[in-house]
Amino acid sequence: MTTISKDAYLITFINVFAVDPANQSRLVDLLTKVTDQFVRYARGFVSSSLHRSLDGTKVTMYAQWHSMADYEAMRQDPRPLPYFRRALAMARFEPGSYEVVEEFAAAPSP
Amino acid sequence: MTTISKDAYLITFINVFAVDPANQSRLVDLLTKVTDQFVRYARGFVSSSLHRSLDGTKVTMYAQWHSMADYEAMRQDPRPLPYFRRALAMARFEPGSYEVVEEFAAAPSP
């Protein structure tokens, strides 16, 4: 389970993969496999959540890491690399690295 | 605080605003104001978290709602509309609606 908090001092990656709807579930399977087998063992990995767009055209990974250096070290690891290459062959990758600046909860009913 | 869980049966919006870095903090302020004053009071709103990209070029809202109908009803409300118009005047809006399909936690240390 992922918890989003601006007080956590993590780095957040929101990586959007634009994909042909025919390939969406293959891409979900691929990103599931690489995360489960490699990424979650990497130093500095905190959590990630994989999202399937309802229109079939996107898959978005919301991931939290302790630092950019930890994330970059994982991206240099040769073991997950073939998975990333296959993902990039079937999708247009729009990466983003973020900090959480605000959080909003539902207002109590009046 | 936002909790991401595939068992929550919510609809997730991951809305990316591509922005000139000179306008990033104005856009954060605007989206903070509209969420704080209007959106969080809307029926079906669960939570949202606002993210500032480290390179200055994006602002991304991660928002959870009970249903698409609730979200669309809020978008029809005339009160927040001027804020959304101002946001769209300074940013390129890439909306996405999703379901959470997988969650990953860090593997325990060996």
Backbone of each chain as ProteinMPNN parsed JSONL, in Angstrom:
{"seq_chain_A": "MTTISKDAYLITFINVFAVDPANQSRLVDLLTKVTDQFVRYARGFVSSSLHRSLDGTKVTMYAQWHSMADYEAMRQDPRPLPYFRRALAMARFEPGSYEVVEEFAAAPSP", "coords_chain_A": {"N_chain_A": [[0.844, -1.196, 0.0], [0.49, 2.226, -0.775], [1.306, 5.328, 0.639], [0.623, 8.705, 0.388], [2.268, 11.562, 1.293], [3.09, 14.864, 2.175], [4.965, 15.242, 4.062], [6.793, 13.241, 4.036], [9.243, 13.31, 2.783], [10.194, 12.016, 0.469], [11.162, 11.045, -2.879], [9.101, 11.272, -5.671], [8.085, 9.395, -8.432], [6.229, 9.834, -11.28], [5.364, 8.127, -13.801], [4.316, 8.059, -17.012], [3.101, 5.893, -19.394], [2.287, 5.94, -22.669], [0.198, 4.077, -24.687], [-0.759, 1.702, -27.202], [-4.091, 0.621, -27.058], [-4.41, -2.111, -27.544], [-2.112, -3.182, -26.534], [-2.116, -2.662, -23.848], [-2.623, -4.439, -21.628], [-0.526, -6.267, -21.85], [1.614, -4.546, -21.357], [1.082, -3.815, -18.704], [1.486, -6.327, -17.504], [4.213, -6.711, -18.014], [5.433, -4.55, -16.629], [4.603, -5.178, -14.095], [5.947, -7.585, -13.69], [8.705, -6.808, -13.835], [8.885, -5.075, -11.694], [8.143, -6.636, -9.538], [10.063, -8.67, -9.592], [12.578, -7.422, -9.641], [12.768, -4.483, -9.2], [11.605, -3.859, -6.694], [13.398, -4.86, -4.908], [15.478, -3.154, -4.918], [17.857, -0.887, -3.494], [16.597, 1.785, -1.583], [14.118, 1.87, -2.735], [10.716, 2.508, -2.088], [7.87, 2.249, -2.469], [5.485, 1.254, -4.982], [2.803, 1.858, -7.304], [0.695, 0.6, -9.747], [-1.142, 1.773, -12.492], [-3.958, 1.475, -14.603], [-5.251, 3.007, -17.391], [-8.648, 3.926, -17.904], [-9.533, 4.243, -20.488], [-7.823, 2.705, -21.928], [-5.476, 3.689, -23.098], [-3.233, 4.371, -21.636], [-0.681, 3.575, -19.198], [0.222, 4.024, -15.937], [2.791, 4.507, -13.658], [3.136, 5.037, -10.295], [5.546, 5.902, -8.168], [7.589, 5.678, -5.261], [10.657, 6.738, -3.92], [13.635, 6.724, -1.903], [15.704, 8.419, -2.712], [16.949, 10.267, -5.577], [19.402, 9.301, -6.436], [19.318, 6.624, -5.631], [17.254, 5.669, -7.284], [18.408, 6.08, -9.809], [20.594, 4.375, -9.662], [19.3, 1.895, -9.701], [18.274, 1.991, -12.301], [20.576, 1.592, -13.697], [21.171, -1.018, -13.286], [21.802, -4.079, -14.832], [20.001, -6.248, -14.904], [17.079, -5.684, -14.774], [16.942, -4.315, -17.157], [16.328, -5.457, -19.816], [13.548, -5.721, -19.603], [12.678, -3.076, -19.311], [13.453, -2.14, -21.809], [11.758, -3.612, -23.48], [9.301, -2.579, -22.628], [9.57, 0.089, -23.457], [9.609, -0.297, -26.144], [7.005, -0.758, -26.794], [5.568, 1.435, -25.954], [5.128, 4.996, -25.471], [7.149, 6.878, -23.476], [6.704, 8.956, -20.743], [8.387, 10.429, -18.45], [8.43, 11.605, -15.015], [9.665, 13.395, -12.246], [9.072, 14.197, -8.88], [8.124, 16.358, -6.077], [5.859, 16.11, -3.339], [3.537, 18.629, -2.825], [1.13, 19.581, -1.741], [-1.646, 18.309, 0.131], [-4.968, 17.113, 0.126], [-7.921, 16.489, 1.866], [-11.243, 15.117, 1.886], [-13.741, 17.496, 2.648], [-15.433, 17.757, 5.787], [-18.863, 16.759, 6.015], [-21.365, 19.303, 5.887]], "CA_chain_A": [[0.0, 0.0, 0.0], [1.254, 3.469, -0.876], [0.761, 6.473, 1.35], [1.171, 9.959, -0.133], [2.313, 12.583, 2.337], [4.117, 15.865, 1.868], [5.945, 15.249, 5.143], [7.564, 11.995, 4.003], [10.573, 13.586, 2.233], [10.556, 11.035, -0.541], [11.038, 11.515, -4.255], [7.998, 10.557, -6.314], [8.134, 9.298, -9.887], [4.944, 9.573, -11.921], [5.812, 7.792, -15.148], [3.16, 7.763, -17.853], [3.381, 5.166, -20.639], [1.185, 6.017, -23.63], [0.268, 2.756, -25.303], [-1.894, 1.252, -27.993], [-4.944, -0.169, -26.171], [-4.196, -3.547, -27.772], [-0.939, -3.61, -25.771], [-2.148, -2.188, -22.459], [-2.479, -5.459, -20.578], [0.855, -6.781, -21.947], [2.499, -3.598, -20.676], [0.844, -3.994, -17.264], [2.151, -7.568, -17.089], [5.657, -6.5, -18.079], [5.846, -3.661, -15.534], [4.383, -5.947, -12.866], [7.021, -8.56, -13.568], [10.008, -6.191, -13.541], [8.839, -4.493, -10.345], [8.074, -7.725, -8.568], [11.276, -9.496, -9.577], [13.828, -6.664, -9.493], [12.777, -3.103, -8.71], [11.277, -3.715, -5.27], [14.568, -5.255, -4.119], [16.541, -2.153, -5.054], [18.071, 0.004, -2.357], [15.943, 3.082, -1.67], [12.736, 1.736, -3.216], [9.757, 2.567, -0.978], [6.618, 1.608, -2.898], [4.945, 1.747, -6.245], [1.445, 1.434, -7.639], [0.535, 0.587, -11.191], [-2.489, 2.216, -12.845], [-4.414, 1.202, -15.959], [-6.255, 4.025, -17.727], [-9.937, 3.322, -18.249], [-9.693, 4.272, -21.948], [-6.89, 1.757, -22.53], [-4.351, 4.316, -23.805], [-2.099, 4.712, -20.768], [-0.358, 2.843, -17.981], [0.997, 4.998, -15.163], [3.436, 4.0, -12.441], [3.358, 6.03, -9.236], [6.578, 5.219, -7.379], [8.291, 6.482, -4.252], [12.034, 6.317, -3.636], [14.289, 7.578, -0.913], [16.516, 9.458, -3.354], [17.19, 10.164, -7.016], [20.587, 8.452, -6.634], [18.868, 5.229, -5.523], [16.506, 5.341, -8.508], [19.341, 6.002, -10.941], [21.391, 3.144, -9.506], [18.453, 0.788, -10.182], [18.192, 2.065, -13.763], [21.848, 1.109, -14.24], [21.251, -2.461, -13.054], [21.541, -4.736, -16.116], [18.975, -7.305, -14.849], [15.749, -5.258, -15.243], [17.049, -3.553, -18.397], [15.558, -6.004, -20.953], [12.127, -5.439, -19.389], [12.45, -1.666, -19.646], [13.561, -2.005, -23.284], [10.512, -4.12, -24.081], [8.244, -1.606, -22.325], [9.755, 1.281, -24.296], [9.318, -0.668, -27.531], [5.554, -0.776, -27.04], [4.908, 2.609, -25.363], [5.844, 6.274, -25.413], [7.424, 7.033, -22.045], [6.787, 10.339, -20.278], [8.765, 10.34, -17.038], [8.376, 12.821, -14.208], [10.091, 13.239, -10.845], [8.266, 15.199, -8.176], [7.88, 16.361, -4.637], [4.46, 16.363, -2.968], [3.48, 19.967, -2.227], [-0.1, 19.782, -0.967], [-2.573, 17.179, 0.245], [-6.327, 17.562, 0.428], [-8.892, 15.462, 2.248], [-12.621, 15.562, 1.708], [-14.245, 18.327, 3.741], [-16.523, 17.101, 6.509], [-20.198, 17.187, 5.568], [-21.821, 20.442, 6.696]], "C_chain_A": [[0.882, 1.25, 0.0], [0.538, 4.562, -0.097], [1.427, 7.731, 0.808], [1.128, 10.991, 0.989], [3.398, 13.584, 2.01], [5.188, 15.912, 2.948], [6.881, 14.045, 5.103], [8.98, 12.183, 3.444], [11.076, 12.484, 1.317], [10.59, 11.725, -1.895], [9.998, 10.625, -4.935], [8.213, 10.563, -7.825], [6.724, 9.0, -10.38], [5.264, 9.392, -13.4], [4.632, 7.294, -15.968], [3.65, 7.064, -19.126], [2.145, 5.283, -21.53], [1.292, 4.804, -24.541], [-0.931, 2.53, -26.221], [-2.774, 0.369, -27.09], [-4.774, -1.687, -26.351], [-3.035, -4.082, -26.935], [-1.022, -3.285, -24.283], [-1.93, -3.32, -21.453], [-1.115, -6.147, -20.66], [1.831, -5.868, -21.207], [2.325, -3.675, -19.158], [1.575, -5.239, -16.766], [3.674, -7.402, -17.015], [6.15, -5.647, -16.904], [5.626, -4.336, -14.174], [5.556, -6.893, -12.623], [8.347, -7.904, -13.157], [10.018, -5.595, -12.135], [8.918, -5.595, -9.298], [9.398, -8.474, -8.458], [12.552, -8.714, -9.278], [13.674, -5.356, -8.715], [12.526, -3.033, -7.2], [12.385, -4.19, -4.339], [15.649, -4.17, -4.108], [16.64, -1.284, -3.796], [17.333, 1.329, -2.584], [14.532, 3.027, -2.224], [11.796, 1.722, -2.013], [8.46, 1.852, -1.352], [6.336, 2.025, -4.323], [3.568, 1.153, -6.477], [1.265, 1.623, -9.135], [-0.928, 0.86, -11.533], [-2.755, 1.964, -14.324], [-5.464, 2.243, -16.309], [-7.517, 3.344, -18.25], [-10.166, 3.304, -19.754], [-8.688, 3.377, -22.668], [-5.607, 2.347, -23.082], [-3.134, 4.621, -22.936], [-1.926, 3.681, -19.65], [0.551, 3.785, -17.195], [1.484, 4.37, -13.864], [3.644, 5.174, -11.493], [4.325, 5.382, -8.246], [7.288, 6.177, -6.439], [9.652, 5.872, -3.965], [12.626, 7.241, -2.583], [15.096, 8.695, -1.566], [16.621, 9.215, -4.851], [18.384, 9.246, -7.287], [20.202, 6.973, -6.559], [18.139, 4.798, -6.797], [17.454, 5.164, -9.689], [20.24, 4.77, -10.862], [20.595, 1.935, -10.01], [18.398, 0.787, -11.705], [19.485, 1.625, -14.442], [22.013, -0.403, -14.083], [20.93, -3.196, -14.357], [20.384, -5.742, -16.071], [17.584, -6.826, -15.279], [15.755, -4.619, -16.634], [16.263, -4.134, -19.585], [14.06, -5.747, -20.827], [11.814, -3.988, -19.763], [12.509, -1.451, -21.16], [12.292, -2.491, -23.964], [9.355, -3.17, -23.824], [8.351, -0.407, -23.261], [9.5, 0.975, -25.769], [7.821, -0.639, -27.815], [4.842, 0.465, -26.515], [5.782, 3.843, -25.489], [5.92, 6.652, -23.938], [7.523, 8.507, -21.704], [7.097, 10.32, -18.782], [8.558, 11.672, -16.318], [8.831, 12.516, -12.794], [9.599, 14.455, -10.069], [8.542, 15.228, -6.689], [6.41, 16.662, -4.416], [4.407, 17.734, -2.305], [2.23, 20.22, -1.402], [-0.879, 18.482, -0.94], [-3.933, 17.721, 0.65], [-7.188, 16.36, 0.784], [-10.284, 16.014, 1.973], [-13.039, 16.399, 2.917], [-15.334, 17.56, 4.474], [-17.873, 17.601, 6.009], [-20.688, 18.309, 6.472], [-22.934, 20.027, 7.661]], "O_chain_A": [[1.895, 1.309, 0.697], [-0.684, 4.696, -0.168], [2.654, 7.819, 0.771], [0.07, 11.255, 1.561], [4.501, 13.206, 1.613], [6.218, 16.56, 2.765], [7.674, 13.843, 6.023], [9.827, 11.306, 3.614], [12.236, 12.076, 1.387], [10.108, 12.847, -2.043], [10.011, 9.402, -4.796], [8.488, 11.605, -8.42], [6.1, 8.03, -9.95], [5.414, 10.359, -14.147], [4.032, 6.261, -15.67], [4.508, 7.584, -19.84], [1.077, 4.779, -21.182], [2.354, 4.534, -25.102], [-1.995, 3.116, -26.019], [-2.261, -0.532, -26.427], [-4.975, -2.451, -25.407], [-2.968, -5.279, -26.653], [-0.097, -3.597, -23.532], [-1.136, -3.174, -20.523], [-0.591, -6.573, -19.631], [2.745, -6.332, -20.526], [3.303, -3.609, -18.413], [2.215, -5.202, -15.715], [4.327, -7.884, -16.089], [7.151, -5.973, -16.266], [6.371, -4.094, -13.224], [6.083, -6.991, -11.515], [9.028, -8.38, -12.248], [11.048, -5.61, -11.461], [9.654, -5.5, -8.316], [9.808, -8.866, -7.365], [13.503, -9.268, -8.726], [14.348, -5.137, -7.708], [13.158, -2.239, -6.504], [12.332, -3.957, -3.131], [16.623, -4.271, -3.363], [15.643, -0.994, -3.135], [17.436, 1.922, -3.658], [13.817, 4.028, -2.191], [12.041, 1.015, -1.036], [8.007, 0.959, -0.636], [6.874, 3.017, -4.815], [3.213, 0.107, -5.933], [1.627, 2.652, -9.706], [-1.836, 0.266, -10.951], [-1.902, 2.204, -15.178], [-6.469, 2.363, -15.607], [-7.457, 2.328, -18.942], [-10.904, 2.458, -20.257], [-8.703, 3.3, -23.897], [-4.723, 1.599, -23.499], [-2.111, 5.079, -23.445], [-2.874, 3.02, -19.224], [1.54, 4.287, -17.731], [0.718, 3.795, -13.091], [4.257, 6.179, -11.856], [3.966, 4.424, -7.563], [7.55, 7.331, -6.778], [9.787, 4.661, -3.792], [12.184, 8.375, -2.398], [15.165, 9.801, -1.031], [16.409, 8.101, -5.331], [18.377, 8.496, -8.263], [20.703, 6.161, -7.337], [18.373, 3.709, -7.321], [17.322, 4.222, -10.471], [20.6, 4.194, -11.888], [21.15, 1.055, -10.669], [18.465, -0.269, -12.335], [19.486, 1.319, -15.634], [22.905, -0.995, -14.69], [19.871, -2.957, -14.937], [19.831, -6.062, -17.123], [16.948, -7.503, -16.087], [14.695, -4.406, -17.224], [15.594, -3.382, -20.294], [13.376, -5.574, -21.836], [10.824, -3.705, -20.438], [11.724, -0.687, -21.721], [11.805, -1.866, -24.906], [8.513, -2.969, -24.7], [7.345, 0.06, -23.797], [9.208, 1.878, -26.553], [7.416, -0.507, -28.971], [3.618, 0.547, -26.619], [7.004, 3.754, -25.598], [4.906, 6.737, -23.245], [8.324, 9.234, -22.293], [6.195, 10.209, -17.952], [8.519, 12.73, -16.945], [8.436, 11.507, -12.209], [9.695, 15.59, -10.536], [9.099, 14.294, -6.112], [5.787, 17.377, -5.201], [5.131, 17.99, -1.343], [2.27, 21.002, -0.452], [-0.79, 17.663, -1.855], [-4.03, 18.674, 1.424], [-7.18, 15.344, 0.089], [-10.475, 17.223, 1.845], [-12.732, 16.059, 4.059], [-16.079, 16.797, 3.858], [-17.995, 18.763, 5.62], [-20.458, 18.281, 7.681], [-23.437, 20.857, 8.418]]}, "seq_chain_B": "MTTISKDAYLITFINVFAVDPANQSRLVDLLTKVTDQFVRYARGFVSSSLHRSLDGTKVTMYAQWHSMADYEAMRQDPRPLPYFRRALAMARFEPGSYEVVEEFAAAPSP", "coords_chain_B": {"N_chain_B": [[-4.138, 12.936, 3.846], [-3.254, 10.596, 1.373], [-4.114, 7.321, 0.438], [-3.083, 4.669, -1.523], [-4.648, 1.977, -2.933], [-5.384, -1.128, -4.401], [-7.661, -2.345, -3.7], [-9.59, -0.54, -3.082], [-11.59, 0.342, -4.735], [-11.967, 2.82, -6.034], [-12.072, 5.624, -8.313], [-9.293, 6.874, -10.009], [-7.724, 9.897, -10.758], [-5.117, 11.023, -12.672], [-3.741, 13.78, -13.374], [-1.858, 15.603, -15.509], [-0.221, 18.635, -15.74], [1.452, 20.429, -18.044], [3.844, 22.903, -17.934], [5.244, 26.222, -18.239], [8.298, 26.702, -16.579], [8.478, 29.154, -15.278], [5.911, 29.668, -14.512], [5.214, 27.668, -12.762], [4.911, 27.778, -9.88], [2.802, 29.582, -9.595], [0.78, 28.098, -10.787], [0.619, 25.91, -9.032], [-0.331, 27.291, -6.774], [-2.836, 28.143, -7.691], [-4.188, 25.703, -8.22], [-4.155, 24.661, -5.68], [-5.776, 26.514, -4.344], [-8.301, 26.224, -5.662], [-8.897, 23.579, -5.092], [-8.93, 23.538, -2.316], [-10.946, 25.393, -1.712], [-13.212, 24.631, -3.17], [-13.266, 22.012, -4.586], [-12.785, 19.94, -2.716], [-15.086, 19.893, -1.263], [-16.928, 18.713, -2.835], [-19.376, 16.244, -3.726], [-18.487, 12.857, -3.446], [-15.76, 13.248, -3.683], [-12.627, 12.044, -2.621], [-9.814, 12.216, -1.976], [-6.937, 14.271, -2.664], [-3.675, 14.872, -4.057], [-1.093, 17.115, -4.608], [1.534, 17.586, -6.872], [4.79, 18.777, -7.536], [6.933, 19.05, -10.22], [10.427, 18.288, -10.2], [12.005, 19.453, -12.106], [10.632, 21.693, -12.795], [8.804, 21.803, -14.906], [6.318, 20.582, -14.817], [3.129, 20.061, -13.208], [1.399, 17.886, -11.205], [-1.66, 16.4, -10.454], [-2.877, 14.056, -8.278], [-5.699, 12.357, -7.817], [-8.477, 11.033, -6.038], [-11.689, 9.682, -6.465], [-15.084, 8.796, -5.733], [-16.685, 8.077, -7.912], [-16.9, 8.351, -11.534], [-19.107, 9.856, -12.305], [-19.508, 11.546, -10.104], [-17.163, 13.088, -10.246], [-17.525, 14.33, -12.742], [-19.812, 15.815, -12.238], [-18.79, 17.73, -10.473], [-17.075, 19.067, -12.234], [-18.924, 20.426, -13.709], [-19.84, 22.339, -12.056], [-20.307, 25.784, -11.638], [-18.752, 27.402, -9.947], [-15.95, 26.621, -9.362], [-15.019, 26.859, -11.937], [-13.809, 29.29, -13.145], [-11.222, 29.118, -12.059], [-10.239, 26.723, -13.137], [-10.201, 27.485, -15.802], [-8.233, 29.481, -15.755], [-6.057, 27.943, -15.028], [-5.832, 26.274, -17.275], [-5.149, 28.15, -19.128], [-2.519, 28.647, -18.634], [-1.191, 26.275, -18.871], [-0.575, 23.07, -20.442], [-2.884, 20.579, -20.558], [-3.031, 17.272, -19.555], [-5.144, 14.888, -19.117], [-6.03, 11.965, -17.171], [-7.813, 9.02, -16.423], [-8.102, 6.364, -14.155], [-7.767, 2.904, -12.993], [-6.397, 1.3, -10.113], [-4.098, -1.246, -10.538], [-1.994, -2.854, -9.591], [0.025, -3.183, -6.647], [3.078, -2.495, -5.03], [5.376, -3.257, -2.516], [8.423, -2.463, -0.794], [10.813, -5.045, -0.886], [11.595, -7.221, 1.822], [14.72, -6.874, 3.534], [17.412, -9.062, 2.688]], "CA_chain_B": [[-3.216, 11.896, 3.399], [-3.829, 9.714, 0.366], [-3.689, 5.935, 0.471], [-3.347, 4.003, -2.793], [-4.897, 0.551, -2.735], [-6.193, -1.666, -5.498], [-8.902, -2.885, -3.143], [-10.44, 0.553, -2.597], [-12.684, 0.553, -5.691], [-12.123, 4.234, -6.344], [-11.519, 6.024, -9.597], [-8.128, 7.728, -9.785], [-7.363, 10.827, -11.83], [-3.731, 11.497, -12.652], [-3.831, 14.874, -14.342], [-0.546, 16.226, -15.654], [-0.211, 19.967, -16.345], [2.779, 20.817, -18.526], [3.841, 24.344, -17.657], [6.517, 26.937, -18.266], [8.791, 26.748, -15.196], [8.206, 30.47, -14.672], [4.536, 29.663, -13.997], [4.892, 26.477, -11.959], [4.388, 28.02, -8.524], [1.465, 30.175, -9.738], [-0.164, 27.012, -11.067], [0.432, 25.199, -7.755], [-1.202, 28.122, -5.919], [-4.184, 28.148, -8.26], [-4.804, 24.384, -8.014], [-4.356, 24.561, -4.23], [-6.932, 27.33, -3.983], [-9.573, 25.667, -6.162], [-9.185, 22.329, -4.379], [-9.226, 23.86, -0.921], [-12.189, 26.16, -1.562], [-14.38, 24.048, -3.848], [-13.281, 20.616, -5.009], [-12.845, 18.979, -1.596], [-16.462, 19.86, -0.746], [-17.813, 18.066, -3.817], [-19.811, 14.89, -3.42], [-17.697, 11.807, -4.081], [-14.327, 13.514, -3.588], [-12.011, 11.269, -1.545], [-8.566, 12.867, -1.585], [-6.023, 14.558, -3.766], [-2.321, 15.286, -3.685], [-0.535, 17.94, -5.672], [2.959, 17.302, -7.025], [5.584, 19.749, -8.296], [8.082, 18.326, -10.777], [11.698, 18.864, -9.757], [12.571, 20.254, -13.202], [9.822, 22.903, -12.97], [7.981, 21.808, -16.127], [5.021, 19.908, -14.658], [2.413, 19.98, -11.93], [0.525, 16.722, -11.388], [-2.66, 16.163, -9.403], [-3.288, 12.656, -8.1], [-6.966, 12.55, -7.109], [-9.352, 9.861, -5.913], [-13.121, 9.987, -6.382], [-15.909, 7.585, -5.648], [-17.174, 7.675, -9.238], [-16.748, 9.294, -12.643], [-20.262, 10.758, -12.286], [-19.238, 12.579, -9.09], [-16.135, 13.997, -10.788], [-18.102, 15.136, -13.823], [-20.732, 16.789, -11.628], [-17.959, 18.826, -9.967], [-16.576, 19.852, -13.375], [-20.039, 21.249, -14.207], [-20.125, 23.382, -11.056], [-19.756, 27.047, -12.165], [-17.881, 28.134, -9.008], [-14.512, 26.425, -9.612], [-14.711, 26.98, -13.365], [-12.808, 30.321, -13.486], [-9.896, 28.635, -11.67], [-9.796, 25.752, -14.146], [-9.879, 28.243, -17.031], [-6.928, 30.131, -15.567], [-5.033, 26.878, -15.064], [-5.657, 25.812, -18.657], [-4.525, 29.236, -19.902], [-1.07, 28.676, -18.412], [-0.618, 24.924, -18.914], [-1.144, 22.062, -21.334], [-3.53, 19.659, -19.63], [-3.115, 15.884, -20.019], [-5.897, 14.181, -18.088], [-6.079, 10.502, -17.242], [-8.613, 8.377, -15.375], [-7.438, 5.069, -13.977], [-7.937, 2.048, -11.825], [-5.14, 0.758, -9.595], [-4.082, -2.678, -10.848], [-1.019, -3.573, -8.764], [0.771, -2.409, -5.65], [4.345, -3.156, -4.676], [6.105, -2.735, -1.368], [9.834, -2.845, -0.803], [11.072, -6.401, -0.394], [12.379, -7.215, 3.061], [16.161, -7.077, 3.342], [17.724, -10.497, 2.771]], "C_chain_B": [[-3.944, 10.958, 2.433], [-3.262, 8.311, 0.529], [-4.062, 5.292, -0.859], [-3.524, 2.516, -2.52], [-5.754, 0.031, -3.869], [-7.514, -2.235, -4.996], [-9.895, -1.796, -2.747], [-11.62, 0.851, -3.519], [-13.012, 2.027, -5.886], [-11.717, 4.451, -7.78], [-10.413, 7.046, -9.307], [-7.905, 8.613, -10.999], [-5.909, 11.226, -11.639], [-3.642, 12.521, -13.773], [-2.515, 15.639, -14.358], [-0.723, 17.571, -16.358], [1.225, 20.273, -16.747], [2.826, 22.34, -18.552], [5.223, 24.938, -17.897], [7.019, 27.036, -16.817], [8.543, 28.095, -14.497], [6.816, 30.521, -14.042], [4.241, 28.519, -13.032], [4.309, 26.832, -10.593], [3.044, 28.744, -8.573], [0.421, 29.089, -9.98], [-0.425, 26.181, -9.803], [-0.52, 25.986, -6.857], [-2.652, 28.065, -6.387], [-4.897, 26.814, -7.997], [-5.031, 24.121, -6.516], [-5.633, 25.291, -3.829], [-8.238, 26.672, -4.423], [-9.916, 24.362, -5.442], [-9.636, 22.627, -2.959], [-10.594, 24.521, -0.757], [-13.409, 25.462, -2.137], [-14.331, 22.526, -3.959], [-13.456, 19.664, -3.83], [-14.22, 18.927, -0.922], [-17.406, 19.074, -1.655], [-18.174, 16.647, -3.369], [-18.933, 13.878, -4.158], [-16.201, 12.047, -4.085], [-13.761, 12.737, -2.404], [-10.738, 11.942, -1.052], [-7.859, 13.336, -2.838], [-4.697, 15.035, -3.219], [-1.702, 15.976, -4.894], [0.983, 17.786, -5.672], [3.605, 18.345, -7.935], [6.771, 19.003, -8.882], [9.374, 19.062, -10.436], [12.335, 19.725, -10.829], [11.731, 21.496, -13.508], [8.792, 22.849, -14.084], [6.605, 21.16, -15.983], [4.453, 20.126, -13.263], [1.413, 18.842, -12.129], [-0.359, 16.509, -10.165], [-3.022, 14.692, -9.422], [-4.541, 12.692, -7.247], [-7.814, 11.293, -7.139], [-10.794, 10.31, -5.723], [-13.89, 8.673, -6.281], [-16.387, 7.128, -7.024], [-16.886, 8.757, -10.266], [-17.899, 10.307, -12.643], [-20.054, 11.88, -11.266], [-18.222, 13.595, -9.619], [-16.73, 14.906, -11.859], [-19.095, 16.169, -13.295], [-19.939, 17.989, -11.098], [-17.474, 19.702, -11.121], [-17.671, 20.722, -13.994], [-20.385, 22.393, -13.252], [-19.525, 24.712, -11.544], [-18.756, 27.725, -11.226], [-16.383, 27.87, -9.227], [-14.075, 26.717, -11.044], [-13.693, 28.079, -13.711], [-11.382, 29.888, -13.121], [-9.364, 27.646, -12.703], [-9.42, 26.472, -15.444], [-8.512, 28.906, -16.914], [-5.804, 29.101, -15.605], [-4.76, 26.455, -16.506], [-5.043, 26.879, -19.542], [-3.007, 29.223, -19.72], [-0.417, 27.307, -18.536], [-1.301, 24.081, -19.977], [-1.598, 20.9, -20.451], [-3.596, 18.267, -20.25], [-3.821, 15.053, -18.948], [-5.786, 12.672, -18.248], [-6.947, 9.977, -16.115], [-8.247, 6.9, -15.356], [-8.113, 4.201, -12.921], [-6.554, 1.533, -11.412], [-5.145, -0.748, -9.865], [-3.089, -3.484, -10.009], [-0.396, -2.624, -7.771], [2.006, -3.201, -5.271], [4.97, -2.467, -3.473], [7.555, -3.154, -1.499], [9.965, -4.261, -0.241], [11.842, -6.316, 0.911], [13.857, -7.457, 2.767], [16.493, -8.552, 3.523], [18.456, -10.815, 4.085]], "O_chain_B": [[-5.096, 10.583, 2.655], [-2.061, 8.142, 0.736], [-5.217, 5.356, -1.281], [-2.647, 1.876, -1.941], [-6.734, 0.666, -4.259], [-8.389, -2.57, -5.795], [-10.927, -2.089, -2.143], [-12.555, 1.545, -3.118], [-14.176, 2.426, -5.901], [-11.099, 3.586, -8.401], [-10.573, 7.947, -8.484], [-7.9, 8.134, -12.133], [-5.52, 11.707, -10.575], [-3.492, 12.183, -14.947], [-2.112, 16.24, -13.361], [-1.305, 17.639, -17.441], [2.109, 20.367, -15.896], [1.949, 22.986, -19.126], [6.239, 24.253, -17.776], [6.258, 27.41, -15.926], [8.416, 28.154, -13.274], [6.57, 31.323, -13.142], [3.12, 28.414, -12.534], [3.307, 26.244, -10.187], [2.217, 28.547, -7.683], [-0.685, 29.152, -9.445], [-1.564, 25.795, -9.538], [-1.418, 25.406, -6.246], [-3.574, 27.954, -5.58], [-6.062, 26.795, -7.6], [-5.984, 23.44, -6.138], [-6.459, 24.768, -3.08], [-9.18, 26.577, -3.636], [-11.089, 24.071, -5.209], [-10.6, 22.044, -2.463], [-11.313, 24.251, 0.205], [-14.523, 25.668, -1.656], [-15.234, 21.832, -3.49], [-14.194, 18.684, -3.932], [-14.491, 18.038, -0.115], [-18.549, 18.804, -1.285], [-17.384, 15.956, -2.726], [-18.669, 14.028, -5.352], [-15.437, 11.153, -4.449], [-14.332, 12.757, -1.314], [-10.592, 12.21, 0.141], [-8.14, 12.861, -3.939], [-4.597, 15.528, -2.095], [-1.777, 15.497, -6.025], [1.631, 17.844, -4.627], [3.045, 18.738, -8.958], [7.541, 18.387, -8.144], [9.413, 20.291, -10.389], [13.116, 20.626, -10.521], [12.086, 22.273, -14.394], [7.976, 23.763, -14.202], [5.81, 21.184, -16.922], [5.177, 20.34, -12.29], [0.666, 18.833, -13.107], [0.106, 16.448, -9.027], [-3.423, 14.149, -10.451], [-4.465, 13.026, -6.065], [-7.86, 10.582, -8.142], [-11.082, 11.202, -4.925], [-13.418, 7.609, -6.681], [-16.483, 5.928, -7.279], [-16.658, 9.918, -9.925], [-17.69, 11.482, -12.946], [-20.386, 13.034, -11.536], [-18.396, 14.803, -9.461], [-16.467, 16.109, -11.878], [-19.204, 17.267, -13.84], [-20.366, 19.133, -11.256], [-17.458, 20.928, -11.01], [-17.367, 21.66, -14.73], [-21.134, 23.303, -13.607], [-18.331, 24.758, -11.839], [-17.974, 28.559, -11.684], [-15.609, 28.827, -9.274], [-12.88, 26.809, -11.321], [-12.786, 27.824, -14.504], [-10.433, 30.259, -13.812], [-8.201, 27.71, -13.099], [-8.443, 26.113, -16.101], [-7.726, 28.894, -17.862], [-4.731, 29.361, -16.149], [-3.608, 26.298, -16.91], [-4.477, 26.567, -20.59], [-2.283, 29.738, -20.571], [0.79, 27.183, -18.327], [-2.443, 24.335, -20.361], [-0.812, 20.319, -19.703], [-4.146, 18.092, -21.337], [-3.195, 14.576, -18.001], [-5.484, 12.171, -19.331], [-6.834, 10.434, -14.977], [-8.101, 6.267, -16.401], [-8.895, 4.666, -12.093], [-5.665, 1.354, -12.245], [-6.078, -1.448, -9.473], [-3.316, -4.665, -9.744], [-0.298, -1.42, -8.012], [1.975, -4.43, -5.201], [5.076, -1.242, -3.428], [7.876, -4.091, -2.23], [9.317, -4.622, 0.741], [12.665, -5.417, 1.081], [14.189, -8.183, 1.829], [15.935, -9.219, 4.395], [18.801, -11.97, 4.336]]}, "name": "protein", "num_of_chains": 2, "seq": "MTTISKDAYLITFINVFAVDPANQSRLVDLLTKVTDQFVRYARGFVSSSLHRSLDGTKVTMYAQWHSMADYEAMRQDPRPLPYFRRALAMARFEPGSYEVVEEFAAAPSPMTTISKDAYLITFINVFAVDPANQSRLVDLLTKVTDQFVRYARGFVSSSLHRSLDGTKVTMYAQWHSMADYEAMRQDPRPLPYFRRALAMARFEPGSYEVVEEFAAAPSP"}
